[in-house]
Amino acid sequence: MVKKPARKAHRTPKGQVNGGARIRKGVVSKSLGVSVRRREEAQITELFGEIDYDPEYDYKKHRLWR
């Protein structure tokens, strides 16, 4: 009787730091999310000092509750 080789899950080796993810897909997904957040933060910081606000706008007047 011939045994089939066991299928291995794509797990990271024990010695590697993987951010708490159990499989490689989790590590890749987490790192992709981190890079997207960093890019968004960089784009937001570029807007500092660029937005001009209307000094006559009364935000308290436009609240839903009073």
MMTF fields as JSON, N, C-alpha, C and O atoms, coordinates in Angstrom:
{
  "mmtfVersion": "1.0.0",
  "mmtfProducer": "UNKNOWN",
  "numBonds": 263,
  "numAtoms": 264,
  "numGroups": 66,
  "numChains": 1,
  "numModels": 1,
  "chainsPerModel": [1],
  "groupsPerChain": [66],
  "chainIdList": ["A"],
  "bondAtomList": [4, 2, 8, 6, 12, 10, 16, 14, 20, 18, 24, 22, 28, 26, 32, 30, 36, 34, 40, 38, 44, 42, 48, 46, 52, 50, 56, 54, 60, 58, 64, 62, 68, 66, 72, 70, 76, 74, 80, 78, 84, 82, 88, 86, 92, 90, 96, 94, 100, 98, 104, 102, 108, 106, 112, 110, 116, 114, 120, 118, 124, 122, 128, 126, 132, 130, 136, 134, 140, 138, 144, 142, 148, 146, 152, 150, 156, 154, 160, 158, 164, 162, 168, 166, 172, 170, 176, 174, 180, 178, 184, 182, 188, 186, 192, 190, 196, 194, 200, 198, 204, 202, 208, 206, 212, 210, 216, 214, 220, 218, 224, 222, 228, 226, 232, 230, 236, 234, 240, 238, 244, 242, 248, 246, 252, 250, 256, 254, 260, 258],
  "bondOrderList": [1, 1, 1, 1, 1, 1, 1, 1, 1, 1, 1, 1, 1, 1, 1, 1, 1, 1, 1, 1, 1, 1, 1, 1, 1, 1, 1, 1, 1, 1, 1, 1, 1, 1, 1, 1, 1, 1, 1, 1, 1, 1, 1, 1, 1, 1, 1, 1, 1, 1, 1, 1, 1, 1, 1, 1, 1, 1, 1, 1, 1, 1, 1, 1, 1],
  "groupList": [{"groupName": "MET", "atomNameList": ["N", "CA", "C", "O"], "elementList": ["N", "C", "C", "O"], "formalChargeList": [0, 0, 0, 0], "bondAtomList": [1, 0, 2, 1, 3, 2], "bondOrderList": [1, 1, 2], "singleLetterCode": "M", "chemCompType": "L-PEPTIDE LINKING"}, {"groupName": "VAL", "atomNameList": ["N", "CA", "C", "O"], "elementList": ["N", "C", "C", "O"], "formalChargeList": [0, 0, 0, 0], "bondAtomList": [1, 0, 2, 1, 3, 2], "bondOrderList": [1, 1, 2], "singleLetterCode": "V", "chemCompType": "L-PEPTIDE LINKING"}, {"groupName": "LYS", "atomNameList": ["N", "CA", "C", "O"], "elementList": ["N", "C", "C", "O"], "formalChargeList": [0, 0, 0, 0], "bondAtomList": [1, 0, 2, 1, 3, 2], "bondOrderList": [1, 1, 2], "singleLetterCode": "K", "chemCompType": "L-PEPTIDE LINKING"}, {"groupName": "PRO", "atomNameList": ["N", "CA", "C", "O"], "elementList": ["N", "C", "C", "O"], "formalChargeList": [0, 0, 0, 0], "bondAtomList": [1, 0, 2, 1, 3, 2], "bondOrderList": [1, 1, 2], "singleLetterCode": "P", "chemCompType": "L-PEPTIDE LINKING"}, {"groupName": "ALA", "atomNameList": ["N", "CA", "C", "O"], "elementList": ["N", "C", "C", "O"], "formalChargeList": [0, 0, 0, 0], "bondAtomList": [1, 0, 2, 1, 3, 2], "bondOrderList": [1, 1, 2], "singleLetterCode": "A", "chemCompType": "L-PEPTIDE LINKING"}, {"groupName": "ARG", "atomNameList": ["N", "CA", "C", "O"], "elementList": ["N", "C", "C", "O"], "formalChargeList": [0, 0, 0, 0], "bondAtomList": [1, 0, 2, 1, 3, 2], "bondOrderList": [1, 1, 2], "singleLetterCode": "R", "chemCompType": "L-PEPTIDE LINKING"}, {"groupName": "HIS", "atomNameList": ["N", "CA", "C", "O"], "elementList": ["N", "C", "C", "O"], "formalChargeList": [0, 0, 0, 0], "bondAtomList": [1, 0, 2, 1, 3, 2], "bondOrderList": [1, 1, 2], "singleLetterCode": "H", "chemCompType": "L-PEPTIDE LINKING"}, {"groupName": "THR", "atomNameList": ["N", "CA", "C", "O"], "elementList": ["N", "C", "C", "O"], "formalChargeList": [0, 0, 0, 0], "bondAtomList": [1, 0, 2, 1, 3, 2], "bondOrderList": [1, 1, 2], "singleLetterCode": "T", "chemCompType": "L-PEPTIDE LINKING"}, {"groupName": "GLY", "atomNameList": ["N", "CA", "C", "O"], "elementList": ["N", "C", "C", "O"], "formalChargeList": [0, 0, 0, 0], "bondAtomList": [1, 0, 2, 1, 3, 2], "bondOrderList": [1, 1, 2], "singleLetterCode": "G", "chemCompType": "PEPTIDE LINKING"}, {"groupName": "GLN", "atomNameList": ["N", "CA", "C", "O"], "elementList": ["N", "C", "C", "O"], "formalChargeList": [0, 0, 0, 0], "bondAtomList": [1, 0, 2, 1, 3, 2], "bondOrderList": [1, 1, 2], "singleLetterCode": "Q", "chemCompType": "L-PEPTIDE LINKING"}, {"groupName": "ASN", "atomNameList": ["N", "CA", "C", "O"], "elementList": ["N", "C", "C", "O"], "formalChargeList": [0, 0, 0, 0], "bondAtomList": [1, 0, 2, 1, 3, 2], "bondOrderList": [1, 1, 2], "singleLetterCode": "N", "chemCompType": "L-PEPTIDE LINKING"}, {"groupName": "ILE", "atomNameList": ["N", "CA", "C", "O"], "elementList": ["N", "C", "C", "O"], "formalChargeList": [0, 0, 0, 0], "bondAtomList": [1, 0, 2, 1, 3, 2], "bondOrderList": [1, 1, 2], "singleLetterCode": "I", "chemCompType": "L-PEPTIDE LINKING"}, {"groupName": "SER", "atomNameList": ["N", "CA", "C", "O"], "elementList": ["N", "C", "C", "O"], "formalChargeList": [0, 0, 0, 0], "bondAtomList": [1, 0, 2, 1, 3, 2], "bondOrderList": [1, 1, 2], "singleLetterCode": "S", "chemCompType": "L-PEPTIDE LINKING"}, {"groupName": "LEU", "atomNameList": ["N", "CA", "C", "O"], "elementList": ["N", "C", "C", "O"], "formalChargeList": [0, 0, 0, 0], "bondAtomList": [1, 0, 2, 1, 3, 2], "bondOrderList": [1, 1, 2], "singleLetterCode": "L", "chemCompType": "L-PEPTIDE LINKING"}, {"groupName": "GLU", "atomNameList": ["N", "CA", "C", "O"], "elementList": ["N", "C", "C", "O"], "formalChargeList": [0, 0, 0, 0], "bondAtomList": [1, 0, 2, 1, 3, 2], "bondOrderList": [1, 1, 2], "singleLetterCode": "E", "chemCompType": "L-PEPTIDE LINKING"}, {"groupName": "PHE", "atomNameList": ["N", "CA", "C", "O"], "elementList": ["N", "C", "C", "O"], "formalChargeList": [0, 0, 0, 0], "bondAtomList": [1, 0, 2, 1, 3, 2], "bondOrderList": [1, 1, 2], "singleLetterCode": "F", "chemCompType": "L-PEPTIDE LINKING"}, {"groupName": "ASP", "atomNameList": ["N", "CA", "C", "O"], "elementList": ["N", "C", "C", "O"], "formalChargeList": [0, 0, 0, 0], "bondAtomList": [1, 0, 2, 1, 3, 2], "bondOrderList": [1, 1, 2], "singleLetterCode": "D", "chemCompType": "L-PEPTIDE LINKING"}, {"groupName": "TYR", "atomNameList": ["N", "CA", "C", "O"], "elementList": ["N", "C", "C", "O"], "formalChargeList": [0, 0, 0, 0], "bondAtomList": [1, 0, 2, 1, 3, 2], "bondOrderList": [1, 1, 2], "singleLetterCode": "Y", "chemCompType": "L-PEPTIDE LINKING"}, {"groupName": "TRP", "atomNameList": ["N", "CA", "C", "O"], "elementList": ["N", "C", "C", "O"], "formalChargeList": [0, 0, 0, 0], "bondAtomList": [1, 0, 2, 1, 3, 2], "bondOrderList": [1, 1, 2], "singleLetterCode": "W", "chemCompType": "L-PEPTIDE LINKING"}],
  "groupTypeList": [0, 1, 2, 2, 3, 4, 5, 2, 4, 6, 5, 7, 3, 2, 8, 9, 1, 10, 8, 8, 4, 5, 11, 5, 2, 8, 1, 1, 12, 2, 12, 13, 8, 1, 12, 1, 5, 5, 5, 14, 14, 4, 9, 11, 7, 14, 13, 15, 8, 14, 11, 16, 17, 16, 3, 14, 17, 16, 17, 2, 2, 6, 5, 13, 18, 5],
  "groupIdList": [1, 2, 3, 4, 5, 6, 7, 8, 9, 10, 11, 12, 13, 14, 15, 16, 17, 18, 19, 20, 21, 22, 23, 24, 25, 26, 27, 28, 29, 30, 31, 32, 33, 34, 35, 36, 37, 38, 39, 40, 41, 42, 43, 44, 45, 46, 47, 48, 49, 50, 51, 52, 53, 54, 55, 56, 57, 58, 59, 60, 61, 62, 63, 64, 65, 66],
  "secStructList": [7, 7, 7, 7, 7, 7, 7, 7, 7, 7, 5, 7, 7, 6, 6, 1, 7, 7, 6, 6, 7, 1, 5, 2, 2, 2, 2, 2, 2, 2, 2, 2, 2, 2, 2, 2, 2, 2, 2, 2, 2, 2, 2, 2, 2, 6, 6, 6, 6, 6, 7, 7, 7, 7, 6, 6, 7, 7, 6, 6, 6, 6, 7, 1, 7, 7],
  "xCoordList": [0.841, 0.0, 0.895, 1.768, 0.667, 1.469, 0.776, -0.414, 1.539, 0.985, 1.18, 2.204, 0.182, 0.293, 1.062, 0.897, 1.893, 2.588, 1.578, 0.605, 1.82, 0.919, 0.984, 2.059, -0.169, -0.203, 0.151, -0.422, 1.074, 1.509, 0.786, 0.651, 0.334, -0.23, 0.934, 2.053, 0.677, 1.734, 1.983, 1.555, 2.657, 2.935, 4.347, 5.245, 4.521, 5.846, 6.667, 6.115, 7.961, 8.81, 8.721, 8.478, 8.92, 8.744, 9.672, 9.309, 10.833, 11.799, 11.496, 12.092, 10.584, 10.303, 9.225, 8.264, 9.411, 8.401, 7.36, 7.688, 6.106, 5.081, 3.903, 2.849, 4.042, 2.975, 1.74, 0.66, 1.857, 0.737, -0.089, -1.014, 0.212, -0.537, -0.034, 1.15, -0.916, -0.534, -0.066, 0.696, -0.516, -0.122, 0.426, 0.241, 1.087, 1.72, 0.713, 0.995, -0.469, -1.484, -1.849, -2.072, -1.908, -2.2, -1.108, -1.385, 0.138, 1.274, 1.239, 1.451, 0.974, 0.928, -0.235, -0.082, -1.383, -2.545, -2.281, -2.635, -1.664, -1.379, -0.373, -0.552, 0.681, 1.691, 1.117, 1.485, 0.231, -0.413, -1.283, -1.289, -2.006, -2.825, -1.991, -2.38, -0.839, 0.057, 0.573, 0.609, 0.97, 1.509, 0.436, 0.729, -0.795, -1.889, -2.161, -2.346, -2.19, -2.416, -1.307, -1.573, -0.07, 1.049, 0.924, 1.182, 0.528, 0.369, -0.754, -0.611, -1.872, -2.981, -2.58, -2.949, -1.827, -1.368, -0.451, -0.517, 0.403, 1.313, 0.524, 0.868, -0.529, -1.345, -2.094, -2.264, -2.539, -3.262, -2.333, -2.715, -1.114, -0.184, 0.211, 0.596, 0.124, 0.416, -0.637, -0.369, -1.827, -2.907, -2.813, -3.528, -1.952, -1.835, -1.423, -0.432, -2.192, -1.923, -2.493, -2.386, -3.091, -3.62, -5.102, -5.579, -5.826, -7.27, -7.59, -7.137, -8.377, -8.81, -10.254, -11.13, -10.484, -11.814, -12.494, -11.836, -13.813, -14.608, -14.743, -15.31, -14.243, -14.315, -15.738, -15.999, -16.651, -18.033, -18.905, -20.066, -18.383, -19.161, -19.385, -18.44, -20.64, -20.982, -21.363, -22.48, -20.44, -20.694, -21.758, -22.453, -21.889, -22.886, -24.305, -25.244, -24.452, -25.764, -26.267, -27.475, -25.346, -25.709, -25.778, -25.942, -25.66, -25.787, -27.234, -28.161, -27.414, -28.767, -29.449, -30.664, -28.732, -29.331, -29.076, -28.109, -29.922, -29.77, -29.905, -29.806],
  "yCoordList": [-1.167, 0.0, 1.242, 1.392, 2.116, 3.323, 4.468, 4.716, 5.16, 6.29, 7.562, 7.766, 8.394, 9.705, 10.623, 10.54, 11.488, 12.434, 13.387, 13.8, 13.717, 14.605, 16.006, 16.501, 16.631, 17.999, 18.938, 18.864, 19.799, 20.751, 22.074, 22.564, 22.628, 23.97, 24.933, 24.649, 26.04, 27.022, 27.77, 28.913, 27.138, 27.74, 28.301, 27.784, 29.355, 29.939, 29.119, 28.561, 29.039, 28.314, 28.924, 30.121, 28.09, 28.535, 29.68, 30.507, 29.751, 30.772, 32.15, 33.129, 32.258, 33.558, 34.305, 33.715, 35.595, 36.426, 36.716, 37.185, 36.44, 36.602, 37.433, 37.402, 38.163, 39.058, 38.366, 38.956, 37.156, 36.443, 35.655, 34.946, 35.757, 35.01, 33.573, 33.32, 32.646, 31.238, 30.748, 29.785, 31.404, 30.967, 32.156, 33.307, 31.876, 32.929, 33.919, 35.114, 33.426, 34.319, 35.4, 36.554, 35.021, 35.989, 37.024, 38.203, 36.587, 37.505, 38.494, 39.691, 38.001, 38.863, 39.849, 41.027, 39.376, 40.255, 41.354, 42.513, 40.982, 41.966, 43.004, 44.198, 42.566, 43.515, 44.423, 45.595, 43.9, 44.724, 45.799, 46.951, 45.417, 46.387, 47.481, 48.649, 47.103, 48.077, 49.058, 50.265, 48.545, 49.435, 50.38, 51.534, 49.9, 50.762, 51.864, 53.02, 51.522, 52.535, 53.576, 54.766, 53.138, 54.092, 55.054, 56.249, 54.54, 55.397, 56.406, 57.576, 55.962, 56.868, 57.942, 59.106, 57.56, 58.539, 59.57, 60.755, 59.125, 60.053, 61.037, 62.217, 60.56, 61.451, 62.46, 63.612, 62.04, 62.942, 64.021, 65.188, 63.636, 64.625, 65.673, 66.783, 65.346, 66.326, 67.436, 68.521, 67.174, 68.158, 69.193, 70.194, 68.979, 69.948, 71.308, 71.433, 72.313, 73.669, 73.984, 75.122, 73.02, 73.218, 73.588, 74.219, 73.21, 73.398, 74.725, 74.989, 75.551, 76.82, 76.671, 76.25, 77.017, 76.914, 78.272, 79.309, 78.259, 79.478, 79.973, 79.267, 81.154, 81.64, 81.968, 82.057, 82.146, 82.475, 81.245, 81.378, 80.068, 78.837, 78.548, 78.533, 78.32, 78.031, 76.558, 76.172, 75.749, 74.319, 73.975, 72.968, 74.79, 74.515, 74.707, 74.057, 75.589, 75.861, 74.66, 74.445, 73.88, 72.775, 71.416, 70.389, 71.401, 70.127, 69.656, 70.463, 68.348, 67.789, 67.922, 68.113, 67.829, 67.929, 69.317, 69.984, 69.727, 71.063, 70.986, 72.006],
  "zCoordList": [0.0, 0.0, 0.0, 0.855, -0.96, -1.105, -0.369, -0.563, 0.478, 1.209, 0.405, -0.247, 0.471, -0.157, 0.785, 2.002, 0.239, 1.125, 1.766, 1.133, 2.994, 3.718, 3.124, 2.786, 3.002, 2.488, 3.616, 4.703, 3.361, 4.369, 4.158, 3.036, 5.254, 5.181, 5.002, 5.43, 4.388, 4.17, 5.471, 5.63, 6.374, 7.668, 7.676, 7.01, 8.433, 8.537, 9.52, 10.468, 9.312, 10.257, 11.654, 11.803, 12.673, 14.051, 14.425, 15.261, 13.846, 14.222, 13.681, 14.131, 12.725, 12.117, 12.898, 13.392, 12.993, 13.625, 12.567, 11.477, 12.881, 11.863, 12.328, 11.692, 13.4, 13.819, 14.339, 14.321, 14.794, 15.37, 14.368, 14.765, 13.094, 12.088, 12.047, 12.272, 11.766, 11.775, 10.408, 10.321, 9.349, 8.016, 7.228, 7.623, 6.135, 5.331, 4.787, 4.699, 4.42, 3.883, 4.901, 4.537, 6.166, 7.215, 7.348, 7.567, 7.217, 7.309, 6.153, 6.349, 4.962, 3.777, 3.884, 3.561, 4.332, 4.468, 5.492, 5.278, 6.593, 7.632, 7.141, 7.386, 6.452, 5.977, 4.89, 4.807, 4.068, 3.05, 3.707, 3.274, 4.739, 5.457, 6.095, 6.092, 6.646, 7.265, 6.221, 6.462, 5.064, 4.034, 3.49, 3.177, 3.377, 2.902, 3.916, 3.535, 5.209, 6.246, 6.257, 6.425, 6.081, 6.058, 4.888, 5.033, 3.728, 2.553, 2.773, 2.421, 3.354, 3.62, 4.625, 4.469, 5.656, 6.635, 5.995, 6.324, 5.082, 4.402, 3.547, 3.483, 2.892, 2.072, 2.931, 2.53, 4.106, 4.994, 5.531, 5.613, 5.896, 6.454, 5.416, 5.784, 4.145, 3.101, 3.061, 2.546, 3.599, 3.572, 4.685, 4.646, 5.674, 6.765, 6.222, 5.502, 6.575, 6.121, 4.75, 4.294, 4.086, 2.734, 2.737, 1.794, 3.766, 3.791, 4.474, 5.588, 3.792, 4.355, 4.837, 4.082, 6.088, 6.667, 6.65, 6.739, 6.535, 6.532, 7.972, 8.806, 8.281, 9.663, 10.108, 11.308, 9.174, 9.513, 9.721, 10.109, 9.476, 9.627, 11.108, 11.896, 11.477, 12.867, 12.975, 12.629, 13.45, 13.522, 14.558, 14.42, 15.58, 16.614, 16.071, 16.53, 15.107, 14.52, 13.716, 13.612, 13.151, 12.28, 12.984, 12.325, 14.272, 15.006, 14.973, 14.898, 15.029, 15.008, 16.359, 16.411, 17.412, 18.746, 19.313, 18.945, 20.181, 20.787, 22.265, 22.948]
}
